[in-house]
């Protein structure tokens, strides 16, 4: 194994912040079509572990614009609550990209557009003047975000995809 090759590359879990809108189209008693555009402010940390030397960490701060389109399947309402399931897809684009910035020998090159499948579960709680709907969503990226370059940061990487779970707190 070469001293300049990382033996482990990983990205620790990190919290992020997302704010957005909720557009809901009623289809029938059981189904709704939802579009929930949002802006995500996040930082991704990539850690490279090298043999016989210290680890190196790269921090990538980014702003993503997400456009999820979801189908919502609702249970029957019981008193002031009901459960629901969500499934659909999300198109995302990174908005603060510096194309002219030199990648250098130590920067990982990644794509700026992603498409992911999303699914989740939620709970509608109806109050007198609003509805509170927490939901847990899982997302799995389908596009390989890794862009091969000649620098050493990408040695050993063939594929780079996004995977996340998100807790949404919706007030309708």
LOKOL-37799 format. One line per field, with one value per residue (C-alpha): residue number from 0; residue in one letter; x, y, z. Coordinates in nm, 2 decimals. Example, Ala and Ser with C-alpha at 12.3 -4.5 7.8 and 13.67 -1.06 7.14 Angstrom:
<rs>
pos	[0; 1]
code	[A; S]
px	[1.23; 1.37]
py	[-0.45; -0.11]
pz	[0.78; 0.71]
</rs>
This chain:
<rs>
pos	[0; 1; 2; 3; 4; 5; 6; 7; 8; 9; 10; 11; 12; 13; 14; 15; 16; 17; 18; 19; 20; 21; 22; 23; 24; 25; 26; 27; 28; 29; 30; 31; 32; 33; 34; 35; 36; 37; 38; 39; 40; 41; 42; 43; 44; 45; 46; 47; 48; 49; 50; 51; 52; 53; 54; 55; 56; 57; 58; 59; 60; 61; 62; 63; 64; 65; 66; 67; 68; 69; 70; 71; 72; 73; 74; 75; 76; 77; 78; 79; 80; 81; 82; 83; 84; 85; 86; 87; 88; 89; 90; 91; 92; 93; 94; 95; 96; 97; 98; 99; 100; 101; 102; 103; 104; 105; 106; 107; 108; 109; 110; 111; 112; 113; 114; 115; 116; 117; 118; 119; 120; 121; 122; 123; 124; 125; 126; 127; 128; 129; 130; 131; 132; 133; 134; 135; 136; 137; 138; 139; 140; 141; 142; 143; 144; 145; 146; 147; 148; 149; 150; 151; 152; 153; 154; 155; 156; 157; 158; 159; 160; 161; 162; 163; 164; 165; 166; 167; 168; 169; 170; 171]
code	[X; X; X; X; X; X; X; X; X; X; X; X; X; X; X; X; X; X; X; X; X; X; X; X; X; X; X; X; X; X; X; X; X; X; X; X; X; X; X; X; X; X; X; X; X; X; X; X; X; X; X; X; X; X; X; X; X; X; X; X; X; X; X; X; X; X; X; X; X; X; X; X; X; X; X; X; X; X; X; X; X; X; X; X; X; X; X; X; X; X; X; X; X; X; X; X; X; X; X; X; X; X; X; X; X; X; X; X; X; X; X; X; X; X; X; X; X; X; X; X; X; X; X; X; X; X; X; X; X; X; X; X; X; X; X; X; X; X; X; X; X; X; X; X; X; X; X; X; X; X; X; X; X; X; X; X; X; X; X; X; X; X; X; X; X; X; X; X; X; X; X; X]
px	[0.00; 0.14; 0.19; 0.00; -0.31; -0.58; -0.68; -1.02; -1.24; -1.56; -1.81; -1.94; -2.31; -2.38; -2.69; -2.82; -3.09; -3.36; -3.65; -3.92; -4.28; -4.55; -4.78; -5.05; -5.30; -5.59; -5.66; -5.92; -5.99; -5.68; -5.42; -5.26; -4.98; -4.72; -4.45; -4.22; -3.95; -3.68; -3.33; -3.08; -2.78; -2.53; -2.17; -2.02; -1.71; -1.49; -1.21; -0.91; -0.71; -0.36; -0.12; 0.16; 0.03; -0.25; -0.60; -0.69; -1.04; -1.21; -1.51; -1.75; -2.01; -2.29; -2.64; -2.88; -3.22; -3.44; -3.77; -3.94; -4.26; -4.43; -4.75; -4.91; -5.13; -5.35; -5.52; -5.87; -5.89; -5.96; -6.06; -5.80; -5.52; -5.42; -5.10; -4.97; -4.71; -4.50; -4.31; -4.16; -3.85; -3.64; -3.44; -3.16; -2.91; -2.62; -2.65; -2.32; -2.08; -1.75; -1.67; -1.35; -1.20; -0.90; -0.96; -0.60; -0.43; -0.64; -1.00; -1.26; -1.45; -1.83; -2.13; -2.38; -2.71; -2.87; -3.19; -3.30; -3.59; -3.77; -4.01; -4.13; -4.40; -4.59; -4.85; -5.12; -5.24; -5.53; -5.57; -5.83; -5.64; -5.36; -5.23; -4.90; -4.75; -4.41; -4.27; -3.96; -3.82; -3.55; -3.36; -3.13; -2.94; -2.94; -2.68; -2.30; -2.18; -1.81; -1.63; -1.29; -0.99; -0.61; -0.56; -0.50; -0.82; -1.03; -0.80; -1.00; -1.34; -1.57; -1.91; -2.04; -2.41; -2.62; -2.82; -3.01; -3.29; -3.47; -3.72; -3.96; -4.19; -4.47; -4.72; -5.02]
py	[0.00; 0.34; 0.60; 0.86; 0.63; 0.65; 0.31; 0.45; 0.73; 0.80; 1.07; 1.10; 1.17; 1.55; 1.75; 2.00; 2.27; 2.27; 2.52; 2.50; 2.52; 2.26; 2.25; 1.98; 1.87; 1.67; 1.37; 1.18; 1.07; 0.85; 1.02; 1.36; 1.48; 1.69; 1.92; 2.05; 2.28; 2.36; 2.50; 2.29; 2.44; 2.17; 2.08; 1.75; 1.62; 1.38; 1.21; 1.04; 0.79; 0.73; 0.46; 0.58; 0.93; 1.15; 1.17; 1.45; 1.61; 1.80; 2.01; 2.10; 2.36; 2.38; 2.50; 2.27; 2.35; 2.04; 1.98; 1.66; 1.53; 1.28; 1.07; 1.07; 0.78; 0.87; 0.64; 0.70; 0.99; 0.88; 1.17; 1.43; 1.22; 1.00; 0.82; 0.85; 0.71; 0.90; 0.79; 0.98; 1.14; 1.45; 1.65; 1.85; 2.11; 2.27; 2.65; 2.78; 2.61; 2.78; 2.63; 2.83; 2.73; 2.51; 2.16; 2.11; 1.79; 1.74; 1.83; 1.57; 1.66; 1.61; 1.67; 1.95; 1.77; 1.47; 1.26; 1.05; 0.83; 0.92; 0.73; 0.79; 0.78; 1.07; 1.16; 1.43; 1.58; 1.82; 2.12; 2.40; 2.64; 2.43; 2.08; 1.96; 1.68; 1.54; 1.29; 1.08; 1.05; 0.83; 0.94; 0.73; 0.91; 0.74; 0.95; 0.89; 1.23; 1.14; 1.31; 1.15; 1.37; 1.33; 1.44; 1.20; 1.28; 1.03; 0.73; 0.43; 0.59; 0.45; 0.58; 0.85; 0.88; 1.05; 0.87; 1.05; 1.04; 1.36; 1.45; 1.71; 1.92; 2.05; 2.31; 2.34]
pz	[0.00; -0.09; 0.18; -0.03; -0.07; 0.19; 0.33; 0.45; 0.32; 0.50; 0.58; 0.93; 0.99; 1.04; 1.11; 0.86; 0.83; 0.57; 0.52; 0.25; 0.13; 0.11; -0.19; -0.16; -0.43; -0.30; -0.53; -0.33; 0.03; 0.04; -0.19; -0.22; -0.45; -0.28; -0.40; -0.12; -0.26; -0.01; 0.05; 0.24; 0.42; 0.50; 0.54; 0.44; 0.61; 0.43; 0.63; 0.47; 0.69; 0.57; 0.68; 0.92; 0.93; 1.07; 0.92; 0.69; 0.69; 0.41; 0.49; 0.21; 0.28; 0.03; -0.03; -0.22; -0.38; -0.36; -0.55; -0.41; -0.58; -0.35; -0.34; 0.00; 0.11; 0.41; 0.66; 0.78; 1.02; 1.38; 1.61; 1.54; 1.40; 1.11; 0.98; 0.63; 0.39; 0.14; -0.17; -0.47; -0.62; -0.56; -0.80; -0.63; -0.76; -0.57; -0.59; -0.46; -0.70; -0.79; -1.13; -1.17; -0.83; -0.86; -0.74; -0.64; -0.53; -0.22; -0.32; -0.41; -0.72; -0.70; -0.93; -0.86; -0.96; -0.79; -0.83; -0.54; -0.44; -0.12; 0.11; 0.46; 0.72; 0.89; 1.14; 1.10; 1.43; 1.38; 1.61; 1.60; 1.38; 1.23; 1.15; 1.29; 1.08; 1.18; 0.92; 0.89; 0.53; 0.39; 0.07; -0.16; -0.44; -0.78; -0.95; -0.91; -0.79; -0.81; -1.10; -1.16; -1.17; -1.17; -0.81; -0.52; -0.33; -0.54; -0.54; -0.45; -0.51; -0.78; -0.68; -0.45; -0.37; -0.12; 0.15; 0.43; 0.67; 0.77; 1.03; 0.90; 1.12; 0.90; 1.02; 0.79]
</rs>
